[in-house]
Amino acid sequence: MSVLSLIIVFSFFSGITVFLGGLCSAYFDAHVQSLKKKAHWVHISTSFGAGIIISAVAFVLIPKGMAVL
């Protein structure tokens, strides 16, 4: 798999979690009355997206920067 393909895949997965977090937020706002449960699920999806972005930086940008040094 080329580097460009990996960047596209990582970007897709990090972006889709933002969309899924919005869907979860809308669902929990309409159907779940517990604020604690709402916050829990929205935080899970946001954390997953952040983890994908951090891993993309770690696997793609850091090795290229180290090669330049």
Backbone bond lengths (Angstrom), bond angles and torsions (degrees), N, CA, C in turn:
res aa  C-N    CA-C-N  psi(-1)  N-CA   C-N-CA  omega(-1)  CA-C   N-CA-C  phi
1 M - - - 1.456 - - 1.534 108.01 -
2 S 1.321 115.65 132.21 1.468 118.91 -177.67 1.532 110.46 -75.79
3 V 1.303 114.69 165.46 1.462 120.88 -179.65 1.523 110.27 -63.06
4 L 1.317 116.72 -39.91 1.463 120.31 178.80 1.520 111.05 -62.56
5 S 1.314 117.16 -39.67 1.466 120.62 177.42 1.527 111.10 -63.24
6 L 1.326 116.53 -42.23 1.460 120.20 178.53 1.527 111.48 -63.11
7 I 1.323 116.76 -41.27 1.461 120.35 178.68 1.519 110.23 -63.05
8 I 1.325 117.12 -41.91 1.467 120.91 179.64 1.525 110.35 -64.97
9 V 1.321 117.71 -42.69 1.473 121.00 -180.00 1.525 110.97 -64.53
10 F 1.326 116.98 -47.25 1.466 119.79 179.48 1.527 111.04 -63.42
11 S 1.304 117.03 -40.47 1.466 120.29 178.90 1.518 111.13 -64.75
12 F 1.327 116.80 -39.99 1.460 120.33 178.58 1.527 111.03 -61.71
13 F 1.340 116.30 -48.49 1.455 119.06 -177.90 1.524 112.94 -67.15
14 S 1.320 117.41 -34.77 1.458 118.41 177.35 1.518 110.84 -72.26
15 G 1.313 117.26 -34.77 1.458 120.25 178.76 1.517 113.12 -73.48
16 I 1.323 117.53 -36.23 1.463 120.52 -178.32 1.527 111.03 -67.78
17 T 1.323 117.48 -28.19 1.463 118.70 179.03 1.523 111.40 -69.44
18 V 1.329 117.34 -29.34 1.463 119.95 175.59 1.526 109.03 -65.28
19 F 1.327 116.46 -44.61 1.462 121.27 177.77 1.527 111.38 -62.97
20 L 1.333 117.02 -44.55 1.467 120.65 179.02 1.528 111.42 -65.33
21 G 1.321 116.95 -35.66 1.458 119.88 175.92 1.517 111.58 -63.29
22 G 1.326 116.55 -38.52 1.462 120.43 175.87 1.516 111.95 -65.22
23 L 1.335 116.91 -41.49 1.463 119.96 176.89 1.530 111.29 -64.31
24 C 1.325 116.57 -42.57 1.470 120.25 177.73 1.522 110.36 -62.02
25 S 1.300 116.26 -42.15 1.452 120.86 -179.95 1.526 111.31 -62.46
26 A 1.326 115.78 -44.56 1.471 119.56 178.61 1.528 111.39 -64.33
27 Y 1.339 116.61 -42.35 1.466 120.33 179.05 1.525 111.43 -64.27
28 F 1.323 116.42 -48.23 1.455 119.78 -177.40 1.522 111.58 -68.16
29 D 1.315 117.28 -30.50 1.453 120.05 177.22 1.523 110.82 -66.12
30 A 1.340 116.31 -36.50 1.463 120.22 -176.71 1.528 112.96 -85.72
31 H 1.331 117.93 -32.87 1.474 119.59 -169.21 1.521 115.69 -116.16
32 V 1.302 118.54 -20.54 1.465 120.53 -176.42 1.522 108.21 -110.64
33 Q 1.316 115.82 128.83 1.456 120.58 -176.85 1.538 112.74 -91.74
34 S 1.322 117.21 -19.88 1.457 121.33 -177.74 1.531 110.32 -78.85
35 L 1.321 116.52 116.79 1.461 120.74 179.41 1.531 111.16 -65.03
36 K 1.323 116.40 -32.46 1.467 120.26 -179.58 1.532 110.93 -64.77
37 K 1.332 117.63 -42.69 1.463 120.70 178.82 1.526 111.24 -67.60
38 K 1.324 116.76 -38.58 1.468 120.38 177.93 1.521 110.55 -59.58
39 A 1.305 115.89 -51.39 1.463 120.93 -177.40 1.531 110.92 -62.76
40 H 1.333 116.45 -37.39 1.461 120.89 -178.74 1.527 111.02 -60.91
41 W 1.309 118.67 -50.11 1.465 121.65 -176.73 1.513 112.59 -70.69
42 V 1.308 117.46 -36.76 1.462 119.42 177.26 1.528 110.26 -67.03
43 H 1.306 117.62 -37.63 1.471 121.00 178.19 1.520 111.37 -67.66
44 I 1.315 117.47 -35.74 1.468 120.64 178.06 1.524 110.46 -62.08
45 S 1.327 116.99 -48.21 1.468 119.11 -178.09 1.527 111.33 -67.31
46 T 1.317 117.53 -37.16 1.461 120.84 178.26 1.525 110.73 -66.88
47 S 1.307 117.47 -41.79 1.465 121.13 179.06 1.518 111.64 -64.73
48 F 1.318 116.55 -38.39 1.461 120.13 178.12 1.528 110.43 -62.75
49 G 1.328 116.89 -43.99 1.466 120.87 178.08 1.514 112.44 -62.24
50 A 1.319 116.22 -41.45 1.465 120.10 178.45 1.528 110.67 -65.19
51 G 1.306 117.28 -38.46 1.468 120.88 177.71 1.514 112.28 -63.87
52 I 1.327 117.02 -38.37 1.458 120.79 177.64 1.532 110.10 -65.15
53 I 1.319 116.74 -42.96 1.469 120.16 -179.85 1.530 110.65 -64.32
54 I 1.328 117.34 -43.53 1.468 121.01 179.52 1.531 110.56 -63.49
55 S 1.330 116.88 -40.21 1.460 119.04 179.38 1.523 111.24 -67.80
56 A 1.324 117.50 -34.65 1.463 119.95 177.06 1.525 110.34 -63.48
57 V 1.306 116.65 -41.74 1.467 120.45 177.70 1.525 109.73 -64.73
58 A 1.318 116.84 -43.74 1.460 120.36 -176.80 1.524 112.46 -66.35
59 F 1.327 116.87 -38.05 1.466 119.64 -175.41 1.521 113.74 -88.17
60 V 1.323 118.72 -21.12 1.456 119.75 -175.39 1.528 111.72 -111.98
61 L 1.300 117.56 -54.64 1.464 119.67 -171.60 1.529 113.53 -78.50
62 I 1.305 118.63 -39.60 1.463 120.60 -177.87 1.533 111.99 -65.18
63 P 1.353 119.68 -45.70 1.474 117.22 177.42 1.527 113.33 -61.82
64 K 1.327 117.32 -35.95 1.473 119.06 177.68 1.518 110.76 -67.14
65 G 1.313 117.56 -39.08 1.466 120.82 177.25 1.515 111.75 -65.51
66 M 1.313 117.47 -38.83 1.454 120.71 178.59 1.526 110.94 -67.79
67 A 1.335 117.24 -32.80 1.456 120.23 178.34 1.524 111.33 -67.63
68 V 1.323 116.44 -33.43 1.461 120.56 178.87 1.515 110.46 -69.35
69 L 1.343 116.63 -37.99 1.457 119.74 -179.90 1.501 109.65 -69.39
